[in-house]
Amino acid sequence: MAFTAFRGMNPWSQLIMTAFVILVSFLVLFLLAIVAAIPVIGLNEMLSSLSGGNWDDPGTIMILKYFQVVQSVGLFVLPPLVVAWLFDGNIARYLRLNTKVSKQVVGLAVFSLLAFAPFVTMVGKWNSDMSLPGFLSGMEEWMRTMETQAEQLIDRFIRVETTGGLLFNLFMIAVIPAVGEEFLFRGVIQKIFTKISRNYHWGIWISSFLFSALHMQFFGFVPRLLLGALFGYILVYSGSLWLPVLCHFVNNALGVLSLHAASRGNEQVERIFNFEFGDSSIYLWPLAAISLWLTYILIRAMKKAGPVNELVVKE
């Protein structure tokens, strides 16, 4: 069969092919979504919403949510499935979806995420306060504008009045990104760069860099990079892609729930989630150091308990 030719490609060719599949998948799905939505929404209203629109209009927000889901599926969910089929023929095997893990390993993965939270939060506060050199002030202003617009859009997405609206937000912001981004970045890209570098550490950090860079949020780049690396090590030491997916979901779901609580007037929940008490943020770097140390201990324990360490590391 012609498609079996893709299974002998070298890693660099696989990387190029993956980029091609991502581009084609996104364009095809986006065009199909536009064609499907025109009879329901109307072309003019759709174009107006996509070009900015009125974010106080529920109809505009509904359209933007629709295309947010389409974009996530086209960029992250569909491509790794196609790539896994092309490169291996067995999607579950290629993406490490059929590895059995113990309850102990699952617990270590989730607790490592929770233990890592204070350190990531402190690093995030430092990252958000960074400033570029004076000659790059124009770029910094553009970056902060993009960051502000992204935060405003997320804030508008979060503001829902019904349980159904909250569940859809969890699906859109927690479920789809957890599955899609982990399938693509940890399941495919990390695997490719591990083969290229012959070192799983390089594979983890390069894929995490690309994972963070793709979000186009400079002032949240470092914490997202660190979370990506954590998810990468969880994959390597557990042998199952479902654990990074689970941890990614937990991380995003907690963020959605805290923002939702804040939008309903319960800002105390958001302060606790961000380690803020009273009128100011607490920059407790000793707490961050303990957080990092505890995460390291938990990841080491997972490495010892994981069932397929050698199989993943040798890639």
C-alpha positions in Angstrom: 0.0 0.0 0.0 1.3 3.5 -0.9 0.9 4.9 2.5 3.3 2.4 4.0 6.1 4.5 2.4 5.8 7.1 5.1 6.8 4.5 7.8 10.4 4.5 6.7 11.0 8.3 6.7 13.9 9.8 8.6 13.0 12.1 11.5 13.6 15.4 9.6 11.3 14.2 6.8 8.8 13.2 9.5 9.0 16.8 10.9 8.4 18.3 7.5 5.5 15.9 6.8 4.0 16.7 10.2 4.1 20.5 9.4 2.4 19.8 6.0 -0.3 17.7 7.6 -1.0 20.4 10.2 -1.3 23.1 7.5 -3.6 21.0 5.3 -5.7 19.8 8.2 -6.2 23.3 9.5 -7.1 24.9 6.1 -9.4 22.1 5.1 -11.3 22.0 8.4 -11.5 25.8 8.6 -12.9 26.1 5.1 -15.4 23.3 5.8 -16.5 25.1 9.0 -17.0 28.3 7.1 -19.1 26.6 4.4 -21.2 24.7 7.1 -21.8 27.9 9.1 -22.8 30.2 6.2 -26.4 29.0 6.0 -26.8 29.3 9.7 -24.9 32.4 10.6 -24.6 34.3 7.3 -21.3 35.3 5.6 -21.4 39.0 6.6 -22.0 38.3 10.3 -19.4 35.6 10.3 -16.7 37.8 8.7 -17.6 40.7 11.1 -17.2 38.5 14.1 -13.9 37.0 12.9 -12.5 40.5 12.2 -13.2 41.8 15.6 -16.9 42.3 16.1 -18.6 43.3 19.3 -17.4 41.1 22.1 -20.4 42.2 24.2 -22.7 40.6 21.7 -23.5 36.9 22.7 -23.9 36.1 19.0 -20.3 37.2 18.3 -19.0 35.2 21.2 -20.8 32.1 20.0 -19.2 32.4 16.6 -15.8 33.0 18.1 -16.2 29.9 20.3 -17.3 27.9 17.3 -14.2 28.8 15.3 -12.0 28.4 18.4 -13.1 24.7 18.6 -12.6 24.3 14.8 -9.1 25.8 15.1 -8.1 23.6 18.0 -9.4 20.4 16.2 -7.7 21.4 12.9 -4.4 22.3 14.4 -4.0 19.9 17.3 -6.5 17.0 17.4 -6.7 15.8 13.8 -3.0 16.1 12.6 -1.4 13.8 15.2 -4.0 11.1 14.4 -3.2 11.4 10.7 0.5 11.5 11.3 0.4 8.5 13.7 -1.5 6.5 11.0 1.0 7.5 8.3 4.1 6.9 10.3 3.1 3.7 12.1 -0.3 2.4 10.9 -1.3 1.9 14.6 -2.4 5.2 16.1 -2.6 3.9 19.7 0.8 2.4 19.6 2.5 5.4 18.0 1.0 7.9 20.4 1.5 5.7 23.5 -2.2 5.4 24.1 -2.3 1.7 24.9 0.3 1.5 27.7 -1.1 0.3 31.0 -0.1 2.3 34.1 -0.6 1.6 37.8 -2.7 3.8 40.1 0.5 4.7 41.8 1.9 6.2 38.6 -1.3 8.1 37.9 -1.3 9.5 41.4 2.4 10.5 41.1 1.6 12.3 37.8 -1.3 14.3 39.2 0.5 15.2 42.5 3.6 16.3 40.5 1.4 18.8 38.7 -0.2 20.1 41.9 3.2 20.2 43.6 4.6 22.2 40.6 1.9 24.8 40.7 3.5 27.2 43.3 6.8 27.2 41.4 5.1 27.8 38.0 2.9 30.6 39.5 6.0 32.4 40.9 7.8 32.1 37.7 4.7 33.3 35.8 4.6 36.5 38.0 8.3 37.1 37.2 7.8 36.5 33.5 4.8 38.9 33.3 6.9 41.7 34.8 9.7 41.3 32.3 10.7 44.2 30.1 12.5 44.2 26.8 15.5 46.6 26.1 14.6 50.1 25.1 15.2 49.6 21.4 12.6 46.9 21.4 9.9 49.0 23.1 7.7 48.9 20.1 7.8 45.1 20.0 7.1 45.0 23.8 4.1 47.2 23.3 2.8 45.0 20.5 3.3 41.9 22.7 1.5 43.4 25.6 -1.4 44.5 23.4 -1.7 40.9 22.0 -1.5 39.5 25.6 -4.2 41.9 26.8 -6.5 41.1 23.9 -6.1 37.4 24.5 -6.9 37.9 28.2 -10.0 40.0 27.4 -11.3 37.4 25.0 -10.8 34.5 27.5 -12.5 36.7 30.1 -15.4 37.1 27.7 -15.5 33.4 27.0 -15.6 32.6 30.7 -18.5 34.8 31.5 -21.4 32.4 31.2 -24.6 32.1 33.3 -25.6 28.5 32.9 -24.1 25.1 33.9 -24.2 24.2 30.2 -22.1 27.2 29.3 -19.5 26.3 32.0 -19.4 22.7 30.7 -18.9 23.9 27.1 -16.0 26.2 28.3 -14.4 23.2 30.1 -14.8 21.2 26.8 -13.3 24.1 24.7 -10.5 25.2 27.0 -9.7 22.1 29.0 -10.7 18.9 27.1 -9.8 19.8 23.5 -6.4 21.5 24.2 -5.5 18.7 26.7 -6.1 16.0 24.1 -5.0 17.9 21.0 -1.9 19.7 22.3 -0.6 16.6 24.1 -1.2 14.3 21.1 0.7 16.7 18.8 3.5 18.1 21.0 4.2 15.2 23.3 2.9 12.3 21.1 4.5 13.4 17.8 6.9 16.4 18.0 8.6 15.2 21.2 9.1 11.8 19.6 10.6 13.3 16.4 13.0 15.6 18.2 14.0 12.7 20.5 15.0 10.7 17.5 16.8 13.6 15.9 18.8 14.5 19.0 19.1 10.9 20.3 18.4 12.3 23.7 14.9 12.4 25.3 15.8 15.5 27.3 16.4 17.5 24.2 13.2 16.1 22.7 11.2 17.2 25.8 12.7 20.8 25.9 12.5 21.5 22.2 8.9 20.3 21.9 8.1 22.3 25.0 9.7 25.4 23.6 7.6 25.1 20.4 4.5 24.3 22.5 4.9 27.6 24.4 6.0 29.6 21.4 2.9 28.6 19.4 0.7 30.3 22.0 2.2 33.6 21.0 2.1 34.9 24.6 5.6 36.2 25.5 4.7 37.2 29.1 3.5 33.7 29.8 6.1 31.9 27.8 8.3 30.6 30.6 5.6 29.0 32.8 4.1 27.4 29.8 7.5 26.1 28.7 8.0 24.6 32.2 4.5 22.9 32.2 5.3 21.5 28.7 8.5 20.0 30.1 6.7 18.5 33.0 4.2 16.9 30.7 7.1 15.6 28.6 8.8 14.0 31.5 5.5 12.5 32.7 5.2 10.8 29.3 8.8 9.5 29.3 8.7 8.1 32.8 5.1 6.7 32.7 5.1 5.5 29.1 1.5 6.6 28.6 0.4 9.7 26.8 -2.9 9.7 28.7 -1.2 10.9 31.8 0.1 14.2 30.2 -3.4 14.6 28.8 -4.9 14.1 32.3 -2.5 16.6 33.9 -3.0 19.1 31.1 -6.8 18.8 31.5 -6.5 19.3 35.3 -4.4 22.4 34.9 -6.7 24.0 32.4 -9.9 23.0 34.2 -8.7 24.5 37.4 -7.9 27.7 35.5 -11.4 27.8 33.9 -13.1 27.1 37.3 -11.1 29.8 39.1 -11.8 32.4 36.4 -15.5 31.4 36.3 -15.7 31.9 40.1 -14.0 35.3 39.8 -16.5 36.3 37.0 -19.4 35.4 39.4 -18.0 37.7 42.1 -16.0 35.1 44.1 -12.5 36.5 43.5 -11.1 34.7 46.6 -11.0 31.5 44.7 -8.9 33.1 42.0 -6.6 34.6 44.6 -6.0 31.2 46.2 -5.4 29.5 42.8 -2.8 32.2 42.0 -1.3 32.2 45.6 -2.5 35.7 46.3 -3.7 36.7 49.7 -4.8 40.1 51.0 -4.1 43.1 48.8 -0.9 41.9 47.2 0.6 38.9 45.6 2.9 36.8 47.8 6.3 36.3 46.2 7.3 33.3 48.3 10.4 32.0 46.5 11.2 29.6 49.3 7.7 28.1 48.7 8.6 27.9 45.0 11.9 26.2 45.8 10.1 23.6 48.0 7.6 23.2 45.1 10.3 22.5 42.6 12.1 20.1 45.0 8.9 18.2 45.7 8.1 17.9 42.0 11.6 16.5 41.3 11.0 13.9 44.0 7.7 12.9 42.6 9.0 12.7 39.0 12.0 10.5 40.2 9.5 8.2 42.0 7.5 8.0 38.7 10.7 7.1 36.8 11.3 4.2 39.2 7.7 3.0 39.1 7.1 3.5 35.4 6.6 0.3 33.5 8.3 1.1 30.1 11.1 3.5 30.9 13.6 1.9 28.6 11.2 1.7 25.6 10.5 5.5 25.6 14.0 6.7 26.6 15.7 4.8 23.8 13.7 6.6 21.2 
